[in-house]
Every structure is written in structure tokens, then in C-alpha cells.
Amino acid sequence: MRRPRRRVPLALLLPAGLGLLFLVLPLVGLLARAPWTTLPQRLAQPGVLTALRLSLQTATLATLLCVVLGVPLAWLLARVEFPGRRLVRALVTVPLVLPPVVGGVALLLVFGRRGLLGSWLDATFGVTLPFTTTGVVLAEAFVAMPFLVIAVEGALRGADPRYEEAAATLGAGRWITFTHVTLPLVAPGIAAGAVLCWARALGEFGATITFAGNYPGRTQTMPLAVYLALETDLPAAIVLSLILLAVSVAILAGLRDRWVGAP
């Protein structure tokens, strides 16, 4: 039996509509001001293609780094009881609320030439991370990893532990259980977390410009190219923004059943 529809109070409907307009109007303005007639030519410009290629490469590498480090970390938080677990979980989520510029400064203090680890890397191996493409990857991974860890930990907590217990009773060790039972169980969560992680890495600005700089072809990703184009070429900035908007919409469409598919 269908429930009767209740009348929406005007006191809730009005601010809800204003909130929706507040979120949608900037996107409408971006689409309205886009140089559609010259869009193909602007997309083919070398600077745009270079920034796009570098963004895709660094975001993908940062996501791979986050998966390699973040999935075991999420498993540790979800499956192992140890003193200070709440503190560790809080530390993992700090980059979510930390201003990205502050994250870039923190990375400089650790991996810079005079940093805690950077001075040793430079003196021992001759490796310098700031203002390099590798620095872009590190900056993006720093701000994006919490998205993956939270998603995978949630998937692990929602998975039925009886399958892992059955594997253990059959003589499987922790590693075999993890690779053959746990990972397949939480594979959708890992995929969703990796996509969100990749999207966050693709849009990273503050930590990247602080730790890696803004050098075309080496560290200038799409968000940095938008920032630079705003000062000299507004249509180019709009075109770059449209690319990032298209990627965001595609990600939402791909994750609609998981994140926005509720009735």
C-alpha cells in the first residue's frame, strides 16, 4: 500500500531550493560562458594536452600508490585490535580536513632538501623530490589516500567475516586468506575508493603548487593550468575547467548505484 504524500513545508522547501541553486548556478555559468565554437581548437593546443597528459599520469600513479599503501592500512584498521587504533584512524583522516597548502608545507618539511627525510635522500641517493613530477605524485597521494582508506575500511567492516574464518579453519594463513578471500569480497569497495582517490588526485591544487611548483610539462597539472590561464586567457581556463567538470560527472555516473542511487 502506497503511503500518502505529505505536503512539503515551505520553511524547508525554500532553503532547499536556494541550496540547490547555489550548487547548480556556478556550473550553469561555466557552461554558458564556454567558448563552444572554438572548443576543438583550444582542446588541441599543446599546453592543454600537456597539462591533461600530466594530470592523468600523476593521478593514476598516485592512485596506485594509495592502493598499495592504503588497502593494507584499511585492513589493519578494520580487522586488527591494537592500542591507539582510534588515534591512527584520526591521523589517517587528517588530510581530509587539513588545508591542502598546509599539507604541501608539511611535505616540504619532510621531503625537502633540508627536510627530515629529504636531506638524507639527497645526501645518500641524490634524490630530490620537491618541484618534480614525483613530487606531484606524492602531493596528490597525500591528500587522496584517506578517501581510499575510508571506503575500503567500510567495505571490510561490511563484509561477512565467516568466509575468512572458514578459510582459516581450512588451514589458510593470513596472507592467503587476505589475497584469496578478503580482497575478492571487498573488490567493489576498493574499486569505488580508487575511483574517488583518482578524482581527488586529479583535482588537487594547493599541496601540488606548494610542494611541486607550477612548471609546464613537469609539474603543471590541470588545476594549476586553470589558475595560470585565469590571469591571461579566461576562455582557456573555462575549457580546462570543462574537462575537469566532465571527469567529475563521469565519476558520479559510474558510482551512482553506490553513492547516489538511493531513492
TALIN-V995895 format. One record per residue. N is the residue number from 1. SS is DSSP state (alpha for helix, beta for strand, coil for the rest). NEAR is the number of other ideal C-beta (glycine too) atoms within 10 Angstrom. D_FIRST is the distance of its C-alpha to the first C-alpha in Angstrom with 1 decimal. Layout:
# TALIN-V995895
n=N ss=SS near=NEAR d_first=D_FIRST
n=N ss=SS near=NEAR d_first=D_FIRST
This chain:
# TALIN-V995895
n=1 ss=coil near=3 d_first=0.0
n=2 ss=coil near=4 d_first=3.8
n=3 ss=coil near=5 d_first=6.4
n=4 ss=coil near=5 d_first=9.3
n=5 ss=coil near=6 d_first=12.3
n=6 ss=coil near=6 d_first=15.2
n=7 ss=coil near=6 d_first=18.6
n=8 ss=coil near=10 d_first=20.9
n=9 ss=coil near=8 d_first=24.0
n=10 ss=alpha near=8 d_first=27.1
n=11 ss=alpha near=8 d_first=29.0
n=12 ss=alpha near=9 d_first=26.8
n=13 ss=alpha near=11 d_first=26.4
n=14 ss=alpha near=11 d_first=30.1
n=15 ss=alpha near=10 d_first=31.4
n=16 ss=alpha near=11 d_first=28.7
n=17 ss=alpha near=10 d_first=29.9
n=18 ss=alpha near=10 d_first=33.5
n=19 ss=alpha near=10 d_first=32.9
n=20 ss=alpha near=10 d_first=31.5
n=21 ss=alpha near=11 d_first=34.5
n=22 ss=alpha near=9 d_first=36.9
n=23 ss=alpha near=9 d_first=35.7
n=24 ss=alpha near=10 d_first=35.6
n=25 ss=alpha near=11 d_first=38.6
n=26 ss=alpha near=10 d_first=41.2
n=27 ss=alpha near=13 d_first=39.9
n=28 ss=alpha near=10 d_first=39.9
n=29 ss=alpha near=11 d_first=43.5
n=30 ss=alpha near=13 d_first=44.5
n=31 ss=alpha near=12 d_first=43.3
n=32 ss=alpha near=10 d_first=44.8
n=33 ss=coil near=12 d_first=48.2
n=34 ss=coil near=17 d_first=48.4
n=35 ss=coil near=14 d_first=51.5
n=36 ss=alpha near=11 d_first=49.8
n=37 ss=alpha near=7 d_first=53.0
n=38 ss=alpha near=12 d_first=54.9
n=39 ss=alpha near=14 d_first=52.1
n=40 ss=alpha near=8 d_first=53.5
n=41 ss=alpha near=10 d_first=57.0
n=42 ss=alpha near=18 d_first=55.9
n=43 ss=alpha near=14 d_first=53.8
n=44 ss=coil near=9 d_first=56.9
n=45 ss=coil near=13 d_first=59.1
n=46 ss=alpha near=9 d_first=60.7
n=47 ss=alpha near=17 d_first=59.6
n=48 ss=alpha near=18 d_first=56.0
n=49 ss=alpha near=11 d_first=56.1
n=50 ss=alpha near=15 d_first=58.0
n=51 ss=alpha near=24 d_first=55.6
n=52 ss=alpha near=18 d_first=52.6
n=53 ss=alpha near=13 d_first=54.4
n=54 ss=alpha near=21 d_first=55.3
n=55 ss=alpha near=27 d_first=51.9
n=56 ss=alpha near=15 d_first=50.3
n=57 ss=alpha near=14 d_first=53.0
n=58 ss=alpha near=26 d_first=52.9
n=59 ss=alpha near=26 d_first=49.1
n=60 ss=alpha near=15 d_first=49.0
n=61 ss=alpha near=18 d_first=51.9
n=62 ss=alpha near=26 d_first=50.4
n=63 ss=alpha near=28 d_first=47.1
n=64 ss=alpha near=15 d_first=49.0
n=65 ss=alpha near=19 d_first=50.9
n=66 ss=alpha near=27 d_first=47.7
n=67 ss=alpha near=19 d_first=46.2
n=68 ss=alpha near=10 d_first=49.5
n=69 ss=alpha near=14 d_first=49.7
n=70 ss=alpha near=27 d_first=46.1
n=71 ss=alpha near=23 d_first=44.5
n=72 ss=alpha near=13 d_first=46.9
n=73 ss=alpha near=19 d_first=46.6
n=74 ss=alpha near=27 d_first=42.8
n=75 ss=alpha near=19 d_first=43.3
n=76 ss=alpha near=16 d_first=45.8
n=77 ss=alpha near=20 d_first=43.5
n=78 ss=alpha near=21 d_first=40.6
n=79 ss=alpha near=16 d_first=42.5
n=80 ss=coil near=8 d_first=45.7
n=81 ss=coil near=5 d_first=46.3
n=82 ss=coil near=8 d_first=49.4
n=83 ss=coil near=7 d_first=50.9
n=84 ss=coil near=9 d_first=49.9
n=85 ss=alpha near=13 d_first=46.8
n=86 ss=alpha near=9 d_first=45.0
n=87 ss=alpha near=9 d_first=48.0
n=88 ss=alpha near=14 d_first=48.1
n=89 ss=alpha near=17 d_first=44.4
n=90 ss=alpha near=10 d_first=45.2
n=91 ss=alpha near=11 d_first=48.2
n=92 ss=alpha near=18 d_first=46.2
n=93 ss=alpha near=14 d_first=43.9
n=94 ss=alpha near=11 d_first=46.8
n=95 ss=alpha near=21 d_first=47.2
n=96 ss=alpha near=12 d_first=43.6
n=97 ss=alpha near=7 d_first=44.8
n=98 ss=coil near=16 d_first=48.5
n=99 ss=coil near=11 d_first=49.8
n=100 ss=alpha near=19 d_first=50.7
n=101 ss=alpha near=15 d_first=54.3
n=102 ss=alpha near=13 d_first=54.8
n=103 ss=alpha near=21 d_first=53.7
n=104 ss=alpha near=25 d_first=56.3
n=105 ss=alpha near=16 d_first=59.0
n=106 ss=alpha near=18 d_first=58.0
n=107 ss=alpha near=24 d_first=58.4
n=108 ss=alpha near=22 d_first=61.8
n=109 ss=alpha near=13 d_first=62.9
n=110 ss=alpha near=15 d_first=62.1
n=111 ss=alpha near=23 d_first=62.8
n=112 ss=coil near=21 d_first=65.3
n=113 ss=coil near=13 d_first=69.0
n=114 ss=coil near=9 d_first=69.7
n=115 ss=coil near=18 d_first=66.4
n=116 ss=coil near=10 d_first=65.8
n=117 ss=coil near=12 d_first=65.3
n=118 ss=alpha near=20 d_first=66.4
n=119 ss=alpha near=13 d_first=70.0
n=120 ss=alpha near=11 d_first=70.2
n=121 ss=alpha near=16 d_first=68.5
n=122 ss=alpha near=17 d_first=71.0
n=123 ss=alpha near=10 d_first=74.0
n=124 ss=alpha near=8 d_first=73.2
n=125 ss=alpha near=8 d_first=71.6
n=126 ss=coil near=7 d_first=72.2
n=127 ss=coil near=13 d_first=68.4
n=128 ss=coil near=15 d_first=67.3
n=129 ss=coil near=25 d_first=63.5
n=130 ss=coil near=21 d_first=63.2
n=131 ss=coil near=17 d_first=63.3
n=132 ss=coil near=17 d_first=62.7
n=133 ss=alpha near=18 d_first=59.9
n=134 ss=alpha near=17 d_first=59.4
n=135 ss=alpha near=26 d_first=59.0
n=136 ss=alpha near=32 d_first=56.2
n=137 ss=alpha near=23 d_first=54.4
n=138 ss=alpha near=23 d_first=54.9
n=139 ss=alpha near=32 d_first=53.7
n=140 ss=alpha near=31 d_first=50.5
n=141 ss=alpha near=27 d_first=49.9
n=142 ss=alpha near=25 d_first=50.5
n=143 ss=alpha near=25 d_first=47.7
n=144 ss=alpha near=29 d_first=45.3
n=145 ss=alpha near=26 d_first=45.5
n=146 ss=alpha near=24 d_first=43.1
n=147 ss=alpha near=25 d_first=40.2
n=148 ss=alpha near=28 d_first=40.8
n=149 ss=alpha near=26 d_first=41.5
n=150 ss=alpha near=20 d_first=38.4
n=151 ss=alpha near=25 d_first=36.2
n=152 ss=alpha near=28 d_first=38.0
n=153 ss=alpha near=24 d_first=38.1
n=154 ss=alpha near=16 d_first=34.3
n=155 ss=alpha near=21 d_first=34.0
n=156 ss=alpha near=22 d_first=36.5
n=157 ss=alpha near=14 d_first=34.7
n=158 ss=alpha near=11 d_first=31.4
n=159 ss=coil near=18 d_first=33.3
n=160 ss=coil near=9 d_first=33.4
n=161 ss=coil near=13 d_first=37.0
n=162 ss=alpha near=8 d_first=37.3
n=163 ss=alpha near=14 d_first=38.4
n=164 ss=alpha near=19 d_first=41.2
n=165 ss=alpha near=12 d_first=42.1
n=166 ss=alpha near=13 d_first=42.3
n=167 ss=alpha near=18 d_first=44.6
n=168 ss=alpha near=14 d_first=46.8
n=169 ss=alpha near=8 d_first=47.1
n=170 ss=coil near=9 d_first=48.3
n=171 ss=coil near=7 d_first=51.1
n=172 ss=coil near=16 d_first=49.7
n=173 ss=coil near=9 d_first=51.1
n=174 ss=alpha near=13 d_first=49.4
n=175 ss=alpha near=8 d_first=50.3
n=176 ss=alpha near=13 d_first=49.2
n=177 ss=alpha near=18 d_first=45.9
n=178 ss=alpha near=17 d_first=45.3
n=179 ss=alpha near=11 d_first=46.3
n=180 ss=alpha near=11 d_first=44.8
n=181 ss=alpha near=18 d_first=41.7
n=182 ss=alpha near=22 d_first=40.7
n=183 ss=alpha near=13 d_first=41.3
n=184 ss=alpha near=11 d_first=39.2
n=185 ss=alpha near=16 d_first=36.3
n=186 ss=coil near=24 d_first=36.3
n=187 ss=alpha near=11 d_first=37.5
n=188 ss=alpha near=13 d_first=34.4
n=189 ss=alpha near=23 d_first=34.9
n=190 ss=alpha near=19 d_first=38.5
n=191 ss=alpha near=17 d_first=37.9
n=192 ss=alpha near=22 d_first=35.5
n=193 ss=alpha near=29 d_first=38.0
n=194 ss=alpha near=21 d_first=40.9
n=195 ss=alpha near=19 d_first=39.3
n=196 ss=alpha near=21 d_first=38.7
n=197 ss=alpha near=29 d_first=42.2
n=198 ss=alpha near=24 d_first=43.7
n=199 ss=alpha near=21 d_first=42.0
n=200 ss=alpha near=23 d_first=43.3
n=201 ss=alpha near=29 d_first=46.7
n=202 ss=alpha near=25 d_first=46.8
n=203 ss=coil near=19 d_first=46.3
n=204 ss=coil near=29 d_first=48.6
n=205 ss=coil near=19 d_first=51.3
n=206 ss=alpha near=18 d_first=52.7
n=207 ss=alpha near=29 d_first=53.8
n=208 ss=alpha near=32 d_first=55.0
n=209 ss=alpha near=22 d_first=57.3
n=210 ss=alpha near=20 d_first=58.6
n=211 ss=alpha near=29 d_first=59.4
n=212 ss=coil near=30 d_first=60.0
n=213 ss=coil near=17 d_first=61.1
n=214 ss=coil near=16 d_first=60.6
n=215 ss=coil near=13 d_first=62.9
n=216 ss=coil near=14 d_first=62.1
n=217 ss=coil near=12 d_first=61.8
n=218 ss=coil near=15 d_first=61.8
n=219 ss=coil near=23 d_first=59.3
n=220 ss=coil near=23 d_first=57.9
n=221 ss=coil near=29 d_first=54.3
n=222 ss=alpha near=24 d_first=51.9
n=223 ss=alpha near=20 d_first=51.0
n=224 ss=alpha near=24 d_first=54.7
n=225 ss=alpha near=25 d_first=55.5
n=226 ss=alpha near=19 d_first=53.1
n=227 ss=alpha near=15 d_first=54.8
n=228 ss=alpha near=19 d_first=58.2
n=229 ss=alpha near=20 d_first=57.3
n=230 ss=alpha near=14 d_first=56.1
n=231 ss=alpha near=8 d_first=59.7
n=232 ss=alpha near=8 d_first=61.2
n=233 ss=coil near=15 d_first=58.7
n=234 ss=alpha near=12 d_first=55.4
n=235 ss=alpha near=14 d_first=54.2
n=236 ss=alpha near=20 d_first=54.9
n=237 ss=alpha near=17 d_first=52.9
n=238 ss=alpha near=22 d_first=49.9
n=239 ss=alpha near=23 d_first=50.2
n=240 ss=alpha near=27 d_first=50.2
n=241 ss=alpha near=20 d_first=47.2
n=242 ss=alpha near=18 d_first=45.3
n=243 ss=alpha near=18 d_first=46.0
n=244 ss=alpha near=17 d_first=44.5
n=245 ss=alpha near=15 d_first=41.5
n=246 ss=alpha near=10 d_first=41.0
n=247 ss=alpha near=18 d_first=41.2
n=248 ss=alpha near=14 d_first=38.7
n=249 ss=alpha near=11 d_first=36.1
n=250 ss=alpha near=12 d_first=36.8
n=251 ss=alpha near=17 d_first=36.2
n=252 ss=alpha near=12 d_first=32.9
n=253 ss=alpha near=10 d_first=31.8
n=254 ss=alpha near=13 d_first=33.0
n=255 ss=coil near=16 d_first=31.1
n=256 ss=alpha near=11 d_first=27.9
n=257 ss=alpha near=11 d_first=25.8
n=258 ss=alpha near=14 d_first=27.4
n=259 ss=alpha near=13 d_first=27.8
n=260 ss=coil near=9 d_first=25.8
n=261 ss=coil near=8 d_first=23.0
n=262 ss=coil near=6 d_first=20.4
n=263 ss=coil near=2 d_first=17.3
